[in-house]
Amino acid sequence: MARILAIDYGTKRTGLAVTDELQIIASGLTTVNTNELINYLKDYVSKETVELFLIGEPKQMNNTASQSEVFIVKFMEILKKEIPQIPIKRVDERFTSKMAFQTMIDSGLKKNQRKNKALVDEISATLILQSYLYSK
């Protein structure tokens, strides 16, 4: 089997998470500056076998697309062009940032550590991936 890579896209930073090769465990991978994201992903897939990109789909409470969806769609177009061999699937990411912050509190991280937005992005990507694995 191959890995699944989850992407919590942001205009500045993007959180990434990945499964093990058996697709059992979701783990945070890293947070990347969004302007370096495509190059990072190209490098990653040249070293690891990835069968699917999961990209968070931010929605409003009334189920309409959030304002960031425009940027995500543009990113997906570039991703499909640059790495066409790996399919993309969308996953509802409502509440993942709040859940990530709560996870940081529950794990005992100090207030200064919880201000680390890059860590929140990485945890959010992990939550997106974990929810997908549960749904399979």
C-alpha positions as CSV (number, residue, x, y, z in Angstrom):
1,M,0.0,0.0,0.0
2,A,0.9,3.6,-0.3
3,R,0.6,6.6,1.9
4,I,-2.3,9.2,2.0
5,L,-1.2,12.8,2.4
6,A,-3.5,15.3,3.9
7,I,-3.2,19.0,3.2
8,D,-4.7,21.8,5.4
9,Y,-4.1,24.6,2.9
10,G,-3.6,28.1,4.0
11,T,-2.6,31.2,2.1
12,K,0.6,31.7,4.3
13,R,1.3,28.2,5.8
14,T,0.0,24.8,4.9
15,G,-0.2,21.9,7.4
16,L,0.6,18.4,6.1
17,A,-0.1,15.0,7.6
18,V,0.5,11.5,6.3
19,T,-0.4,7.9,7.0
20,D,1.9,5.0,7.4
21,E,2.2,2.7,4.4
22,L,-0.6,0.5,5.8
23,Q,-2.9,3.5,6.1
24,I,-3.7,2.8,9.7
25,I,-2.1,5.7,11.6
26,A,-2.3,9.5,10.7
27,S,0.7,11.5,11.8
28,G,1.6,15.1,11.4
29,L,4.3,15.6,8.8
30,T,5.2,19.3,8.8
31,T,4.0,22.8,8.1
32,V,5.3,24.4,4.9
33,N,5.3,28.0,3.7
34,T,2.5,27.9,1.0
35,N,4.8,29.5,-1.6
36,E,7.1,26.4,-1.3
37,L,4.3,23.8,-1.1
38,I,4.3,22.4,-4.7
39,N,8.1,22.0,-4.6
40,Y,7.9,20.3,-1.2
41,L,5.2,17.9,-2.4
42,K,7.1,17.1,-5.6
43,D,10.1,16.2,-3.6
44,Y,8.1,14.2,-1.1
45,V,6.4,12.1,-3.7
46,S,9.7,11.4,-5.4
47,K,10.9,9.7,-2.2
48,E,7.6,8.2,-0.8
49,T,4.8,6.4,-2.5
50,V,1.6,8.4,-2.1
51,E,-1.7,7.2,-3.5
52,L,-4.0,10.1,-2.6
53,F,-3.9,13.7,-1.7
54,L,-6.7,14.7,0.8
55,I,-7.4,18.4,0.8
56,G,-9.5,20.1,3.4
57,E,-12.7,21.7,2.3
58,P,-13.6,24.6,4.5
59,K,-17.3,25.3,4.7
60,Q,-19.5,27.7,6.6
61,M,-22.0,26.5,9.1
62,N,-24.7,26.8,6.4
63,N,-22.7,24.4,4.2
64,T,-21.6,27.1,1.7
65,A,-17.9,27.4,0.7
66,S,-15.7,29.6,2.8
67,Q,-13.8,32.6,1.5
68,S,-10.5,30.5,1.3
69,E,-12.1,28.1,-1.2
70,V,-11.0,30.3,-4.1
71,F,-7.4,29.9,-3.2
72,I,-7.7,26.2,-2.6
73,V,-9.3,25.6,-6.0
74,K,-6.3,27.5,-7.6
75,F,-3.9,25.4,-5.7
76,M,-5.6,22.2,-6.7
77,E,-5.4,23.2,-10.4
78,I,-1.6,23.7,-10.0
79,L,-1.3,20.4,-8.1
80,K,-3.2,18.4,-10.7
81,K,-0.9,19.9,-13.4
82,E,2.4,19.4,-11.5
83,I,1.6,15.9,-9.9
84,P,-1.1,14.5,-12.2
85,Q,-0.6,10.8,-11.2
86,I,-1.9,11.3,-7.7
87,P,-5.7,11.8,-7.3
88,I,-7.2,14.5,-5.1
89,K,-10.1,14.0,-2.7
90,R,-11.8,16.7,-0.6
91,V,-12.6,16.3,3.1
92,D,-14.9,18.6,5.2
93,E,-12.5,20.4,7.5
94,R,-15.1,22.4,9.6
95,F,-13.9,22.8,13.2
96,T,-10.5,21.2,12.7
97,S,-8.6,24.4,13.8
98,K,-10.7,24.5,17.0
99,M,-10.2,20.8,17.5
100,A,-6.5,21.2,17.0
101,F,-6.3,24.0,19.5
102,Q,-8.2,21.8,22.0
103,T,-5.9,18.9,21.3
104,M,-3.0,21.2,22.2
105,I,-4.6,22.1,25.5
106,D,-5.5,18.5,26.3
107,S,-1.9,17.4,25.6
108,G,-0.6,19.9,28.2
109,L,1.1,22.3,25.9
110,K,1.9,25.6,27.5
111,K,0.2,28.8,26.4
112,N,3.3,30.0,24.4
113,Q,3.4,26.7,22.5
114,R,-0.3,26.9,21.7
115,K,0.4,30.2,19.9
116,N,2.4,28.3,17.3
117,K,0.1,28.5,14.3
118,A,2.3,26.2,12.3
119,L,1.7,23.5,14.9
120,V,-2.1,24.2,14.7
121,D,-2.0,23.7,10.9
122,E,-0.1,20.4,11.2
123,I,-2.5,19.1,13.8
124,S,-5.5,20.2,11.7
125,A,-4.1,18.3,8.7
126,T,-3.7,15.2,11.0
127,L,-7.3,15.6,12.1
128,I,-8.5,15.8,8.5
129,L,-6.6,12.7,7.7
130,Q,-7.8,10.8,10.8
131,S,-11.4,11.6,10.0
132,Y,-10.9,10.2,6.5
133,L,-9.4,7.0,7.9
134,Y,-12.3,6.6,10.3
135,S,-14.8,7.0,7.5
136,K,-13.1,4.3,5.3
